[in-house]
Amino acid sequence: MNAVQSSRITLSFYRYVRVEDPQDLMLRLRQAWEPWEVKGRTYIAQEGINAQVNVPLQYRADFCEQVRSIFPEIPFKFALEEGEEAFRKLKIKVRKKLVADGLPDGSFDVTNVGRHLDAESFHEALEQPGTLVVDLRNHYESEVGHFKNALLPEANTFRDALPEVLEKLQGQEDSKILLYCTGGIRCEKASAYFRHKGFKDVNQLHGGIIDYAHQVSEKGLDSCFVGKNFVFDQRLGERVTHDIIAHCHQCGALDDTHTNCRFEGCNRLFLQCSNCLQDFDGCCSRECQSIMQRPKEDRVLVQHEWDKKFGPDHYLSRTRIPETYSEISERT
């Protein structure tokens, strides 16, 4: 982990707790945070709060005190590295759920979660025979970094990852299960759901990969997580170890640099090395590269056509290379 001197600090936090008036809380947070030049993304629901924000160092103490005046003792997870600015503006939104998990919450006890393990306890559990470690993130996250020997879902979304994991774990309800994700929020409900499904020994990495990496560094432990931790902000990742375990989606060279296709109408998230960045002009395919050479009004028309045909969230299904829209069109 490389410490980069910065005038701002990136942190995340979440808490499952009853919020009586999410709309009012959104307004209170915006009123407090805007004068402090807070940037980032915060979701509020009746089930709690989930935030990833960037705060000027001079307001760090005030910010943390203000949040804890509403959510006492809420844990903060600070970024492993800063690099470029993580967020461009402040977004606070009210949602039905903190995470789109697709779980029928009313049918099971969401508070009956798995045991929370710190880094050392997680390592001890990893060494026990028959232990199954499960990555609850999307495939494009685990592609650049994961725990050794982990079960890695092929899904593009958390909603799709859960049934995939359950299917692969069928018949292993008596095994020790270790769950992990980026900051812990996806494991919180998933662990309760797995217990509801009959898994008897469910455990989760407390604080997720972010807190794990801090503990490993502070305690001088050997990291069982290799590679980079994907993050959902402008950085798109922070390094946990120096291992590069992924490959450029275009030429196959060893590389773990995520980028979005330069054509806004595509916006595909993929891995691209520096050579292919130049060769493809930051695009994911020759098709998009060709479109980027057209006048802006033509590109806008193409974007509208793709959004109409494939939906505004089509990029979620386009995190793998190579596949052009013409190829998708032939299958649909």
C-alpha positions as CSV (number, residue, x, y, z in Angstrom):
1,M,0.0,0.0,0.0
2,N,1.4,3.4,-1.0
3,A,0.5,6.3,1.1
4,V,-0.1,9.3,-1.1
5,Q,0.0,12.8,0.5
6,S,-3.4,14.3,0.0
7,S,-5.5,17.2,1.3
8,R,-8.5,15.0,1.4
9,I,-9.4,11.6,2.9
10,T,-11.6,8.9,1.4
11,L,-13.7,6.8,3.8
12,S,-16.8,4.6,3.8
13,F,-19.3,3.5,6.4
14,Y,-22.6,1.8,6.7
15,R,-25.1,0.8,9.4
16,Y,-28.3,-1.3,9.3
17,V,-30.6,0.6,11.6
18,R,-34.2,1.8,11.5
19,V,-34.4,5.3,9.8
20,E,-37.9,6.7,10.4
21,D,-37.6,9.6,7.9
22,P,-35.0,9.0,5.2
23,Q,-36.0,12.1,3.3
24,D,-35.4,14.3,6.4
25,L,-32.1,12.6,7.1
26,M,-31.0,13.3,3.5
27,L,-31.7,17.0,3.9
28,R,-29.9,17.1,7.3
29,L,-26.8,15.5,5.9
30,R,-26.7,17.7,2.8
31,Q,-27.0,20.8,5.0
32,A,-24.1,19.7,7.2
33,W,-21.8,18.3,4.5
34,E,-22.0,20.9,1.7
35,P,-20.2,23.6,3.7
36,W,-17.4,21.1,4.4
37,E,-17.0,20.4,0.7
38,V,-17.8,16.7,1.1
39,K,-18.0,14.7,-2.1
40,G,-19.1,11.1,-2.7
41,R,-22.1,8.8,-2.8
42,T,-24.5,8.2,0.1
43,Y,-27.6,6.0,0.1
44,I,-30.3,6.2,2.8
45,A,-33.2,3.8,3.3
46,Q,-35.5,2.9,6.1
47,E,-33.1,0.1,6.8
48,G,-30.0,2.3,7.3
49,I,-27.2,4.2,5.6
50,N,-24.4,3.3,3.2
51,A,-21.8,5.9,2.3
52,Q,-18.5,6.3,0.4
53,V,-17.3,9.9,0.7
54,N,-14.2,12.1,0.3
55,V,-13.6,14.8,3.0
56,P,-11.1,17.6,3.3
57,L,-8.6,16.7,6.1
58,Q,-9.4,19.9,7.9
59,Y,-13.0,18.8,8.3
60,R,-12.4,15.1,9.1
61,A,-13.0,15.4,12.8
62,D,-16.1,17.5,12.4
63,F,-17.5,15.2,9.8
64,C,-16.9,12.0,11.9
65,E,-18.4,13.7,15.0
66,Q,-21.5,14.8,13.0
67,V,-22.1,11.3,11.6
68,R,-21.7,9.7,15.0
69,S,-24.1,12.1,16.5
70,I,-26.7,10.4,14.4
71,F,-25.2,6.9,14.3
72,P,-23.3,6.4,17.5
73,E,-20.1,4.2,17.3
74,I,-20.5,3.6,13.6
75,P,-17.2,2.3,12.2
76,F,-15.3,4.2,9.6
77,K,-13.2,2.5,7.0
78,F,-10.5,4.7,5.5
79,A,-9.1,4.2,2.0
80,L,-5.8,2.3,1.6
81,E,-4.5,4.9,-0.8
82,E,-5.8,8.2,-2.1
83,G,-4.3,8.9,-5.6
84,E,-6.5,11.0,-7.7
85,E,-9.7,12.5,-6.3
86,A,-12.1,9.8,-5.7
87,F,-15.4,11.7,-6.3
88,R,-16.3,14.8,-8.2
89,K,-19.5,15.9,-6.4
90,L,-21.8,15.0,-3.5
91,K,-24.8,12.7,-4.2
92,I,-27.2,11.7,-1.4
93,K,-30.1,9.6,-2.5
94,V,-33.1,7.9,-0.8
95,R,-33.5,4.2,-1.8
96,K,-35.7,1.3,-0.9
97,K,-32.6,-0.8,-0.1
98,L,-29.0,0.0,0.7
99,V,-27.8,-2.7,-1.6
100,A,-29.8,-4.2,-4.5
101,D,-29.6,-7.8,-3.1
102,G,-32.9,-9.2,-4.3
103,L,-33.4,-10.9,-1.0
104,P,-36.9,-11.4,0.5
105,D,-36.1,-9.7,3.8
106,G,-39.5,-10.3,5.4
107,S,-39.0,-14.1,5.2
108,F,-35.9,-14.3,7.4
109,D,-34.2,-12.7,10.4
110,V,-31.8,-10.1,8.9
111,T,-30.2,-9.6,12.4
112,N,-29.2,-13.3,12.7
113,V,-25.9,-12.6,11.0
114,G,-22.7,-14.7,10.8
115,R,-19.7,-14.3,13.2
116,H,-17.5,-11.3,12.5
117,L,-13.8,-12.2,12.2
118,D,-10.8,-9.9,12.3
119,A,-7.8,-10.6,10.1
120,E,-6.1,-13.0,12.4
121,S,-9.2,-15.0,13.1
122,F,-10.0,-15.1,9.4
123,H,-6.5,-16.5,8.8
124,E,-7.0,-19.2,11.4
125,A,-10.3,-20.2,9.9
126,L,-8.7,-20.3,6.4
127,E,-6.3,-23.0,7.7
128,Q,-8.9,-25.3,9.0
129,P,-9.6,-28.3,6.8
130,G,-12.8,-28.1,4.8
131,T,-13.2,-24.3,5.1
132,L,-14.9,-22.7,2.2
133,V,-14.1,-19.0,1.5
134,V,-16.6,-17.1,-0.7
135,D,-16.2,-13.8,-2.5
136,L,-19.5,-12.0,-2.6
137,R,-18.4,-9.4,-5.1
138,N,-19.0,-9.2,-8.8
139,H,-16.6,-11.0,-11.2
140,Y,-15.0,-7.7,-12.4
141,E,-14.1,-7.0,-8.8
142,S,-12.6,-10.4,-8.0
143,E,-10.8,-10.6,-11.3
144,V,-8.1,-8.1,-10.1
145,G,-7.9,-9.3,-6.5
146,H,-9.2,-12.0,-4.2
147,F,-8.4,-14.4,-1.4
148,K,-6.5,-17.5,-2.3
149,N,-8.7,-20.5,-3.2
150,A,-11.9,-18.4,-2.9
151,L,-15.1,-19.3,-4.7
152,L,-15.5,-16.5,-7.2
153,P,-19.0,-15.8,-8.7
154,E,-19.2,-15.1,-12.4
155,A,-22.1,-12.7,-11.9
156,N,-22.2,-9.0,-12.8
157,T,-24.3,-8.0,-9.9
158,F,-24.7,-8.9,-6.2
159,R,-28.3,-9.8,-6.8
160,D,-27.2,-12.5,-9.3
161,A,-24.1,-13.6,-7.3
162,L,-26.2,-14.8,-4.3
163,P,-28.2,-17.6,-6.1
164,E,-25.0,-18.6,-7.9
165,V,-23.1,-19.0,-4.7
166,L,-26.0,-20.9,-3.0
167,E,-26.2,-23.3,-6.0
168,K,-22.4,-24.0,-5.8
169,L,-22.6,-24.6,-2.0
170,Q,-25.5,-27.0,-2.1
171,G,-24.8,-30.1,0.1
172,Q,-22.1,-28.2,2.1
173,E,-24.4,-26.8,4.8
174,D,-22.2,-28.3,7.6
175,S,-19.0,-26.7,6.3
176,K,-17.3,-23.6,7.7
177,I,-18.2,-20.8,5.4
178,L,-16.1,-17.6,5.3
179,L,-17.7,-14.6,3.4
180,Y,-16.0,-11.4,2.4
181,C,-16.7,-8.3,0.3
182,T,-15.3,-4.8,-0.1
183,G,-16.4,-3.1,3.2
184,G,-18.7,-5.7,4.8
185,I,-22.2,-4.5,3.9
186,R,-22.9,-7.2,1.3
187,C,-21.9,-9.9,3.8
188,E,-24.2,-8.5,6.5
189,K,-27.4,-9.6,5.0
190,A,-26.0,-12.4,2.9
191,S,-24.7,-14.2,6.1
192,A,-28.1,-14.0,7.7
193,Y,-29.6,-15.4,4.4
194,F,-27.2,-18.3,4.3
195,R,-28.0,-19.1,7.9
196,H,-31.7,-19.0,7.0
197,K,-30.9,-21.4,4.2
198,G,-29.4,-24.0,6.6
199,F,-25.7,-23.2,6.7
200,K,-24.6,-23.7,10.3
201,D,-21.1,-22.2,10.5
202,V,-21.3,-18.8,8.7
203,N,-18.6,-16.3,9.2
204,Q,-17.8,-12.9,7.7
205,L,-14.7,-10.7,7.4
206,H,-15.3,-7.8,9.7
207,G,-14.9,-4.5,7.8
208,G,-14.3,-6.3,4.5
209,I,-11.2,-6.2,2.4
210,I,-10.6,-2.5,3.3
211,D,-10.3,-3.1,7.1
212,Y,-8.5,-6.4,6.5
213,A,-5.7,-4.6,4.5
214,H,-5.2,-2.1,7.3
215,Q,-5.0,-4.8,9.9
216,V,-2.5,-6.8,7.8
217,S,-0.3,-3.7,7.4
218,E,-0.5,-2.6,11.0
219,K,0.1,-6.1,12.5
220,G,2.7,-7.2,10.0
221,L,0.7,-10.2,8.8
222,D,1.2,-12.0,5.5
223,S,-1.8,-11.1,3.3
224,C,-4.0,-14.0,2.1
225,F,-5.6,-11.5,-0.2
226,V,-3.7,-11.0,-3.4
227,G,-3.9,-8.2,-5.9
228,K,-6.0,-5.1,-6.0
229,N,-9.2,-4.2,-4.2
230,F,-11.8,-2.8,-6.7
231,V,-13.6,0.4,-5.4
232,F,-16.6,2.1,-6.9
233,D,-15.2,5.6,-7.4
234,Q,-12.9,7.4,-9.8
235,R,-9.9,5.4,-8.6
236,L,-11.5,2.0,-9.6
237,G,-9.0,0.2,-7.3
238,E,-6.5,0.4,-4.5
239,R,-3.6,-2.0,-4.2
240,V,-3.4,-4.5,-1.4
241,T,-0.4,-6.5,-2.6
242,H,2.0,-6.0,-5.5
243,D,0.6,-9.1,-7.3
244,I,-1.0,-8.5,-10.7
245,I,-3.3,-11.5,-11.3
246,A,-5.4,-10.2,-14.2
247,H,-4.9,-9.6,-17.9
248,C,-5.7,-6.9,-20.4
249,H,-8.9,-7.9,-22.1
250,Q,-7.6,-6.8,-25.5
251,C,-4.1,-8.2,-25.8
252,G,-3.8,-10.6,-22.8
253,A,-0.8,-8.8,-21.2
254,L,-0.6,-9.0,-17.4
255,D,-2.4,-5.9,-16.2
256,D,-5.1,-5.0,-13.7
257,T,-6.0,-1.4,-14.8
258,H,-9.8,-0.9,-15.0
259,T,-11.2,1.7,-17.3
260,N,-14.4,2.7,-18.9
261,C,-14.8,2.8,-22.7
262,R,-14.2,6.3,-23.9
263,F,-17.4,6.2,-26.0
264,E,-20.0,7.4,-23.4
265,G,-22.8,5.4,-25.2
266,C,-20.9,2.2,-24.4
267,N,-19.1,2.9,-21.1
268,R,-18.1,-0.7,-20.8
269,L,-15.9,-1.4,-17.8
270,F,-12.9,-3.5,-18.8
271,L,-9.2,-4.1,-18.3
272,Q,-6.8,-2.2,-20.6
273,C,-3.0,-2.0,-20.6
274,S,-1.2,1.1,-21.6
275,N,-0.3,-0.2,-25.0
276,C,-3.9,-1.0,-25.9
277,L,-5.0,2.3,-24.3
278,Q,-3.1,4.0,-27.1
279,D,-3.9,1.5,-29.8
280,F,-7.7,1.6,-29.2
281,D,-7.8,5.3,-28.1
282,G,-9.2,4.3,-24.8
283,C,-12.1,2.4,-26.4
284,C,-13.1,-1.2,-25.7
285,S,-13.4,-2.3,-29.4
286,R,-12.7,-1.2,-32.9
287,E,-16.4,-0.5,-33.2
288,C,-16.4,2.1,-30.4
289,Q,-13.1,3.5,-31.7
290,S,-14.7,4.0,-35.1
291,I,-17.7,5.7,-33.5
292,M,-15.5,8.1,-31.5
293,Q,-14.1,9.3,-34.8
294,R,-17.5,10.5,-35.9
295,P,-19.0,14.0,-35.2
296,K,-20.5,14.4,-31.7
297,E,-24.1,14.6,-33.0
298,D,-23.6,11.1,-34.7
299,R,-22.2,9.7,-31.4
300,V,-25.3,11.0,-29.5
301,L,-27.6,9.3,-32.0
302,V,-25.7,6.0,-31.6
303,Q,-25.9,6.3,-27.9
304,H,-29.7,6.8,-28.0
305,E,-30.1,3.8,-30.3
306,W,-28.1,1.6,-28.0
307,D,-29.9,2.8,-24.9
308,K,-33.2,2.1,-26.6
309,K,-32.2,-1.4,-27.7
310,F,-30.2,-2.6,-24.8
311,G,-31.5,-0.5,-21.9
312,P,-29.7,2.4,-20.0
313,D,-27.9,-0.1,-17.8
314,H,-26.5,-2.1,-20.7
315,Y,-22.9,-1.5,-19.5
316,L,-23.6,-3.9,-16.6
317,S,-23.6,-6.8,-19.0
318,R,-20.6,-5.4,-20.9
319,T,-17.8,-6.0,-18.4
320,R,-16.2,-8.6,-20.5
321,I,-14.1,-8.2,-23.7
322,P,-14.2,-8.8,-26.6
323,E,-17.8,-8.5,-27.5
324,T,-19.3,-5.7,-29.7
325,Y,-22.9,-4.6,-29.8
326,S,-23.2,-6.2,-33.3
327,E,-22.3,-9.5,-31.7
328,I,-24.8,-9.0,-28.9
329,S,-27.4,-8.1,-31.5
330,E,-27.0,-11.4,-33.3
331,R,-27.9,-13.3,-30.1
332,T,-30.9,-11.1,-29.0
